[in-house]
Amino acid sequence: MNNIPELKLGIVAVSRDCFPMELSVSRRQAVVKSFKELGEEIFECETTIENEVHMRKALAEIKAANVNALVVYLGNFGPETSETLIAKEFGGPVMFVAAAEETGDNLVGGRGDAYCGMLNASYNLALRNIRAYIPEYPVGTASEVAEMMQEFKPVATALLGLKNLKIISFGPRPQDFLACNAPIKQLYNLGVEIEENSELDLFAAFNEHAEDPRIPEVIKSMEDELGEGNKMPGILPKLAQYEITLLDWMEEHKGSREYVVFANKCWPSFQTQFGFVPCYVNSRLATRGIPVSCEVDIYGALSEYIGTCVSNDVVTLLDINNTVPADLYEQDIKDKFQYTLKDTFMGFHCGNTASSKLSFCSMKNQMIMARALEPDQEPNITRGTLEGDIIPGEITFFRLQSNADAELTAYVAEGEVLPVATRSFGAIGIFAIPEMGRFYRHVLIENRYPHHGAVAFGHYGKAIYNLFRYLGVKEVGFNKSKGMLYKTENPFQ
C-alpha cells in the first residue's frame, strides 16, 4: 500500500499544577512501556504540560520528531486550557485518554483524579470546536490505555489520508444513476480536494499512450496475475495502456496532495470509444491502494479509501445487488449458517474486485453491456471484467455519503461472505449481515443511500464507526439487533 499515510504516533502527558507532576510522568512511562510490549513504536514527549509555556515547548518537541498523530494523556486531573490548546495547535489527529487509579493503598498522595479531568477536557474541547478521538471508556490502566492507543491508529491513519487526499473523476454520472450524484461541499469540509474532468480528457490522454514502451511490461504483469484465467488475452494491450494512462495522470495531477483515488465513468460510451471495459484495471489499482470507483461514484471512492487506510488492505465497491433465491438458500445456507433468508443478499459488480479477494477469477466480458452493444456476436468492446466469487470470510460493509441536503451521513455493518457458490456472473458474493432486512429498510432505504457500498475484508466496524464520529457525522447507521427498534420501525410487528 503506497497510497496511504505512514503513521508516527506520539504521546504527551499533562498535569494540573495542584497535583504532583511526577504522577503524570510515571504513569506516561508505564503506558509507553505497555505500548512497546505490544510491538508498537511511539515518540514519548519528555516535557509534561502544566501550563501554556510547557505546551509550546512540548509542541516543538513533537513537531521536531515528525509526529503526525498525538495522544494527550491525563496522568492526573490535567490543565484544561493548555491540554486542549495543544490539540488545537498540533493540527493532526488527537486522542484524549486518562489514567485510572492504581491501588487502594495509595489514594492520598497517589490519587490523580483523571476520571474527573476527562469531563473538563471534553467540555473545553467543545468550547474550542476541537474534534478529538475519545475511546468508548477513556480511563484505564497502563495496559488498557495502550490497547486504546492501538485502536486509535487506524482512525488516525484514515484522518491523515483524508487530509491529504485528492479525488480525480472523469465524466458525469451515467443517466439514471443520480443516486451516486452527491453534493461535493462535504468533501471540502473534510479537507479533501477534487478534480473533475471530462471523459474526453481521459480519452485524449489514453490515445497519447498508444505506443508507450511500458505496455509490454504491464501486459506481462497481467498475464502472471491472471494465469489460467487469462481467457481474453487480446484485450490486455488496451487494458495495459489504460492502466499506464491513469497512473501517469495521478502523478501529474496530484498537485499539493500526497494521495489520489479515482471516480471514473465506465459506461455506456466508454466501451464504444475506448474499445473495452475498465473493470480489471480498476481492480489492479485497488490492489495498490488506489481505489477506482465505478460510475463516477465520488463518495464511493472516498469510502473505499477510508477502508484502505483503516484495514491496510485491498477493498472493493459493490452493488447491494440482488436477493438470494429461496431455493438456493434452502439448499446451501439454511441449517448450515445462523442466518435467515432476509439476512442474506448478493453483493455484485461487473469485475472490479481484486484477484486476491476472489476465490477464483478469469477475464470475461461484461454480459449486461454486451446485450445492448454486442448482441449475437463474439464479445469485443465489452471485454475487460475480472469475474469470480468473492472469498468467504468476515467483511465490513459501509459508506460515507453527502445526502441531497449536503449533510454528511454514514452507515457501517459487519457480516461475512458465505462459502457458498453464487451460480452467477461478475465479481460477486453471497453476503450475510445479521438483521440485514431491517437494516436495508430502515437505514439504507429510509436514509436514501445509493446502491454502492464499500467492502473491507475483515471486521473494522469499531474503527470506521469511531472515524465517522470524529468526522462529525451526527448519526451513524448500523444493523441493529433484535429488540433495538429503528426510529422509523413499526413496533407493532
C-alpha atoms as one frame of an Amber mdcrd trajectory, in Angstrom:
protein
   0.000   0.000   0.000   1.916   3.047  -1.247  -1.072   5.396  -1.282  -1.814
   5.674   2.449  -0.066   7.618   5.228   2.719   6.274   7.408   1.647   6.951
  10.969   4.070   8.327  13.543   2.338   8.336  16.893   3.393  10.482  19.841
   2.266  10.801  23.444   2.367  13.806  25.763   1.344  13.785  29.412  -0.450
  16.687  31.072  -0.565  17.639  34.742  -2.629  20.086  36.803  -0.379  22.314
  38.895  -2.033  21.325  42.171  -1.238  17.643  41.549   2.231  16.018  41.596
   3.709  16.195  38.084   5.666  13.042  38.913   2.381  11.145  38.918   1.707
  12.008  35.274   5.327  11.316  34.295   5.484   7.869  35.884   2.080   6.905
  34.503   3.071   8.082  30.997   6.227   5.996  31.191   4.172   2.949  32.180
   1.828   3.480  29.221   4.741   3.747  26.787   6.277   0.575  28.213   2.980
  -1.302  27.790   2.541   0.033  24.264   6.008  -1.094  23.221   5.355  -4.515
  24.732   2.529  -4.792  22.180   5.166  -4.391  19.455   4.291  -0.756  18.779
   6.514   2.305  18.327   5.787   5.744  19.760   7.530   9.050  20.376   7.472
   9.916  24.087   7.494  13.662  24.687   9.682  14.369  27.686   8.005  17.682
  28.502   4.925  17.278  30.658   2.386  20.049  30.109   1.333  22.027  33.160
   0.809  25.432  31.502   0.869  27.186  28.139   4.644  27.672  28.187   5.078
  23.918  28.639   2.552  23.393  25.857   4.651  25.346  23.358   7.814  23.531
  24.427   6.139  20.128  24.096   4.663  21.083  20.730   8.115  21.981  19.419
   9.458  18.584  20.555   6.563  16.761  18.912   6.918  18.643  15.637  10.703
  18.093  15.587  10.077  14.343  15.893   7.688  14.454  12.869   4.805  13.125
  14.952   1.587  13.204  12.903  -0.902  11.739  15.406  -0.924  12.598  19.093
  -2.139  11.025  22.324  -2.855  13.561  25.074  -2.622  11.591  28.312  -4.185
  12.836  31.534  -1.930  11.271  34.151  -3.813  13.352  36.684  -6.665  15.880
  36.536  -4.902  17.892  33.836  -4.879  21.601  32.902  -7.987  22.372  30.846
  -6.531  25.264  28.862  -3.121  24.008  27.832  -4.178  20.402  27.247  -6.794
  21.495  24.728  -4.610  24.200  23.183  -2.020  21.601  22.201  -4.754  19.651
  20.445  -5.728  22.796  18.545  -2.201  23.831  17.598  -0.994  20.326  16.771
  -3.309  20.261  13.769  -3.481  16.494  13.299  -5.499  13.604  14.726  -5.590
  13.753  18.532  -6.706  11.238  21.123  -7.592  12.082  24.726  -7.295   9.380
  27.359  -6.922   9.315  31.146  -5.271   7.284  33.877  -7.185   5.039  36.241
  -6.141   4.990  39.887  -3.587   2.282  40.552  -4.077   0.934  44.055  -6.268
   1.322  47.108  -3.109   1.593  49.178  -2.181   4.973  47.644  -5.279   7.137
  47.405  -3.870  10.205  49.137  -0.641  11.380  47.526  -1.102   8.950  44.634
  -4.648   9.871  43.590  -4.768  11.638  40.212  -8.491  12.353  39.617  -8.075
  11.980  35.841 -11.565  10.422  35.793 -12.826  13.873  36.743 -10.384  15.707
  34.491 -11.654  13.963  31.351 -15.030  15.619  31.862 -13.487  19.080  31.885
 -11.253  18.220  28.937 -14.267  17.199  26.837 -16.075  20.429  27.717 -13.074
  22.568  26.798 -12.595  20.706  23.508 -16.172  21.637  22.639 -15.615  25.277
  23.625 -12.701  25.455  21.174 -14.506  23.475  18.428 -11.798  20.810  18.504
 -12.575  17.285  17.395 -10.750  14.545  19.228 -10.839  10.784  19.462 -12.141
   9.716  22.863 -12.374   5.936  23.430 -15.576   4.224  24.478 -14.372   4.169
  28.087 -11.385   6.545  28.084  -9.963   5.800  31.527  -7.684   2.862  32.172
  -4.545   1.255  33.491  -1.307   1.458  31.525  -2.016  -1.738  29.607  -5.631
  -0.731  28.931  -4.585   2.696  27.646  -2.006   1.022  25.403  -4.771  -1.069
  23.831  -6.896   2.062  23.339  -3.964   3.655  21.531  -3.798   0.682  19.197
  -7.461   1.245  18.358  -6.687   4.900  17.597  -4.071   4.030  14.953  -6.369
   3.057  12.036  -8.632   6.032  12.755  -5.660   8.403  12.764  -4.294   6.866
   9.550  -7.593   7.467   7.767  -7.830  11.036   9.078  -4.331  11.821   7.805
  -5.182  10.241   4.477  -8.324  12.321   4.017  -6.441  15.487   4.912  -4.025
  14.829   2.035  -6.396  13.206  -0.470  -7.409  14.255  -3.950 -10.280  12.532
  -5.739  -9.900  12.648  -9.516 -13.044  11.996 -11.516 -13.732  11.556 -15.219
 -17.114  12.160 -16.760 -20.601  12.897 -15.434 -22.627  10.171 -13.778 -24.487
   7.889 -16.169 -28.132   8.666 -16.842 -30.494   7.119 -14.281 -27.654   6.802
 -11.776 -28.387  10.028  -9.929 -28.121   8.105  -6.660 -24.347   8.320  -6.987
 -24.506  12.064  -7.695 -23.948  13.829  -4.373 -23.044  17.431  -3.460 -19.284
  17.846  -3.155 -19.406  20.553  -0.471 -18.763  17.982   2.257 -15.545  16.899
   0.551 -14.095  20.334   1.182 -15.389  20.258   4.758 -13.423  17.033   5.230
 -10.299  18.593   3.735 -10.473  16.501   0.552  -9.667  18.047  -2.826 -11.470
  17.042  -6.005 -10.506  17.414  -9.648 -13.382  16.809 -12.058 -12.578  16.088
 -15.694 -14.365  15.201 -18.898 -14.292  11.745 -20.468 -12.688  13.487 -23.435
  -9.718  14.438 -21.255  -9.237  10.793 -20.346  -9.744   9.653 -23.945  -7.126
  12.106 -25.215  -4.636  11.001 -22.554  -5.323   7.347 -23.370  -4.632   7.891
 -27.073  -1.361   9.650 -26.254  -0.191   6.425 -24.589  -0.837   4.254 -27.655
   2.830   3.383 -28.239   4.005   3.631 -24.659   7.093   1.428 -24.215   5.861
   0.272 -20.785   2.857  -1.564 -22.227   4.597  -4.965 -22.705   5.790  -4.946
 -19.095   2.257  -4.285 -17.814   0.847  -6.992 -20.093   3.321  -9.461 -18.588
   2.217  -8.453 -15.098  -1.410  -9.024 -16.092  -0.615 -12.421 -17.621   1.182
 -13.503 -14.462  -1.729 -12.395 -12.305  -4.452 -13.978 -14.419  -2.722 -17.310
 -15.042  -5.261 -19.790 -16.361  -7.929 -17.105 -16.051  -6.422 -15.209 -18.988
  -9.328 -16.115 -21.264  -9.219 -12.985 -23.443  -5.526 -12.140 -23.973  -6.269
  -9.948 -26.988  -7.689  -7.196 -24.783  -4.650  -6.938 -22.488  -2.710  -4.373
 -24.601  -5.564  -1.852 -24.337  -6.025  -2.534 -20.638  -2.286  -2.047 -20.057
  -2.391   1.219 -21.982  -5.305   2.388 -19.842  -3.575   1.442 -16.583  -0.484
   3.448 -17.526  -2.720   6.378 -18.503  -4.375   6.510 -15.081  -1.117   6.128
 -13.155   0.544   8.881 -15.178  -2.467  11.157 -14.689  -2.292  10.503 -10.954
   1.354  11.560 -10.732   0.917  14.593 -12.987  -2.246  15.853 -11.276  -1.867
  15.093  -7.572  -0.554  18.642  -7.119  -0.211  19.534  -3.451  -1.786  16.294
  -2.291   0.010  13.069  -1.369  -2.738  10.544  -2.091  -5.126  10.039  -5.002
  -8.185   7.937  -5.777 -10.360   7.906  -8.883 -14.095   8.055  -9.615 -14.442
   7.189 -13.291 -17.103   6.850 -15.945 -17.193   3.266 -17.186 -20.297   3.068
 -19.402 -22.151   3.362 -21.759 -19.983   5.283 -24.243 -16.735   4.119 -22.672
 -16.926   0.769 -24.468 -17.675   2.183 -27.908 -14.861   4.741 -27.740 -12.128
   3.052 -25.721 -12.943  -0.419 -27.014 -13.042  -2.263 -23.664 -14.441  -2.102
 -20.130 -12.068  -0.833 -17.421 -13.040  -3.152 -14.554  -9.849  -5.244 -14.444
  -7.633  -2.173 -14.376  -9.748  -0.770 -11.547  -9.145  -3.965  -9.587  -5.382
  -3.776 -10.126  -5.166  -0.183  -8.909  -7.200  -1.085  -5.819  -4.538  -3.702
  -5.062  -2.001  -0.865  -4.932  -4.130   1.156  -2.516  -5.592   3.350  -5.274
  -9.326   2.598  -5.376 -11.166   3.432  -8.603 -14.910   3.664  -8.077 -17.368
   2.771 -10.811 -19.919   5.115 -12.380 -18.222   8.310 -11.159 -19.224   7.486
  -7.577 -17.179  10.139  -5.782 -18.312   9.230  -2.280 -17.849   5.576  -3.149
 -14.198   6.305  -3.929 -13.929   8.257  -0.678 -15.407   5.324   1.260 -13.092
   2.841  -0.416 -10.092   4.954   0.519 -11.234   5.079   4.138 -11.442   1.285
   4.131  -7.978   1.041   2.612  -6.491   3.234   5.352  -8.321   1.522   8.197
  -7.655  -2.054   7.088  -4.300  -1.513   5.353  -5.665  -3.956   2.804  -7.446
  -4.143  -0.525 -11.089  -3.057  -0.580 -13.828  -3.187  -3.167 -17.017  -1.342
  -4.147 -20.138  -3.421  -4.770 -23.772  -3.005  -5.607 -26.140  -4.105  -2.852
 -27.497  -6.035  -5.727 -29.982  -8.874  -5.520 -31.745 -11.220  -3.152 -30.635
 -14.798  -2.639 -33.221 -17.118  -4.255 -35.219 -19.131  -1.741 -34.253 -22.446
  -3.301 -30.525 -21.593  -3.143 -30.990 -20.559   0.494 -32.777 -23.797   1.324
 -30.126 -25.937  -0.364 -26.879 -24.214   0.644 -27.471 -21.886   3.605 -30.381
 -22.919   5.829 -29.351 -25.022   8.851 -25.680 -24.576   7.882 -25.398 -20.941
   8.948 -27.259 -18.911  11.566 -28.910 -16.545   9.094 -32.440 -16.080   7.823
 -33.098 -15.564   4.138 -33.581 -11.822   4.766 -30.152 -11.634   6.409 -28.573
 -12.523   3.077 -28.077 -10.726  -0.236 -25.684 -10.753  -3.149 -23.021  -8.079
  -3.479 -22.008  -7.650  -7.115 -20.099  -5.538  -9.552 -19.049  -6.121 -13.119
 -15.465  -7.097 -12.337 -13.654  -4.501 -10.251 -12.715  -6.711  -7.275  -9.019
  -7.552  -6.938  -7.927 -11.079  -7.817  -6.593 -11.523  -4.265 -10.153 -11.162
  -2.982 -11.692 -13.703  -5.365 -11.834 -17.463  -4.785 -11.195 -17.932  -8.495
 -11.118 -15.490 -11.362 -10.953 -15.168 -15.102 -11.076 -12.407 -17.682 -14.585
 -12.101 -19.120 -16.779  -9.642 -20.957 -19.477  -7.513 -19.351 -22.589  -9.546
 -20.098 -25.138  -6.815 -19.332 -23.447  -4.297 -21.638 -22.971  -6.917 -24.333
 -26.732  -7.407 -24.551 -27.100  -3.843 -25.803 -23.776  -3.235 -27.566 -22.790
  -6.626 -28.995 -25.871  -8.825 -29.266 -25.465 -12.147 -31.042 -21.741 -11.772
 -31.724 -18.361 -12.591 -30.236 -17.559 -10.118 -27.432 -15.099  -7.403 -28.357
 -15.623  -3.948 -26.861 -17.251  -5.340 -23.698 -14.178  -7.352 -22.677 -12.226
  -6.414 -19.558 -14.052  -7.639 -16.444 -12.448  -9.814 -13.781 -15.060 -12.303
 -12.674 -15.278 -14.797  -9.842 -16.834 -15.498  -6.455 -15.617 -13.264  -3.643
 -13.568 -15.027  -0.972 -15.524 -16.132   2.105 -14.778 -14.540   5.445 -15.506
 -11.535   7.630 -16.384  -8.228   5.968 -17.437  -4.700   6.886 -19.968  -3.009
   4.604 -20.000   0.785   4.919 -20.357   4.150   3.214 -19.707   7.838   3.914
 -22.112   9.984   1.924 -23.353  13.503   1.428 -27.123  13.401   1.138 -29.265
  15.577  -1.126 -29.239  18.335   1.506 -25.408  18.288   1.599 -25.373  16.732
   5.074 -22.735  14.173   5.958 -24.254  10.737   6.604 -22.800   7.270   7.057
 -23.515   3.654   7.847 -21.458   0.632   8.833 -22.370  -3.023   9.299 -20.296
  -6.110   9.986 -21.014  -9.502   8.485 -19.437 -12.131   6.295 -19.236 -13.558
   2.807 -20.532 -17.104   2.967 -18.576 -20.017   1.453 -21.444 -20.689  -0.917
 -21.223 -20.754  -4.711 -23.112 -17.832  -6.238 -24.014 -19.596  -9.506 -23.886
 -16.163 -11.160 -21.589 -13.803 -13.071 -19.418 -10.793 -12.312 -17.357 -10.209
  -9.174 -19.963 -11.445  -6.731 -20.513 -12.998  -3.324 -23.303 -14.125  -1.033
 -23.217 -11.736   1.906 -24.790 -12.271   5.312 -25.332  -9.407   7.759 -27.381
 -10.003  10.919 -30.798  -8.320  10.639 -29.968  -7.163   7.107 -33.644  -6.968
   6.135 -34.392  -4.346   8.780 -31.113  -2.524   8.118 -31.946  -2.441   4.396
 -35.334  -0.849   5.058 -34.664   1.489   7.966 -31.118   2.652   7.200 -30.369
   2.200   3.502 -33.817   2.975   2.098 -35.012   5.321   4.848 -31.895   7.483
   4.591 -31.754   7.391   0.781 -28.360   5.742   0.361 -27.260   4.768  -3.147
 -26.795   1.175  -4.239 -22.980   1.206  -3.900 -21.302   0.134  -0.678 -17.622
  -0.166   0.182 -16.370  -3.515   1.446 -13.405  -4.026   3.761 -12.260  -7.602
   4.209 -12.396  -8.074   7.973 -14.333  -6.668  10.921 -13.415  -2.987  11.149
 -16.754  -1.613  12.300 -15.408  -0.175  15.546 -12.661   1.844  13.859 -14.867
   3.010  10.982 -17.683   3.994  13.351 -15.219   5.964  15.501 -13.806   7.640
  12.396 -17.254   8.707  11.203 -17.996  10.179  14.614 -14.654  12.044  14.593
 -15.547  13.464  11.176 -18.748  14.939  12.586 -21.367  12.513  11.296 -24.238
  13.074  13.705 -25.869   9.681  13.369 -24.088   6.606  12.017 -26.485   3.917
  10.822 -25.791   0.294  11.749 -27.585  -3.029  11.716 -29.495  -3.055  14.977
 -30.047  -6.338  16.737 -33.467  -7.747  17.545 -35.192  -5.735  20.221 -33.499
  -2.462  19.167 -36.055  -0.539  17.128 -35.102   1.968  14.450 -36.780   5.369
  14.705 -38.978   4.588  11.710 -39.654   0.940  12.546 -43.216  -0.058  13.303
 -43.293  -1.533  16.816 -46.472  -3.468  16.039 -44.974  -6.341  14.085
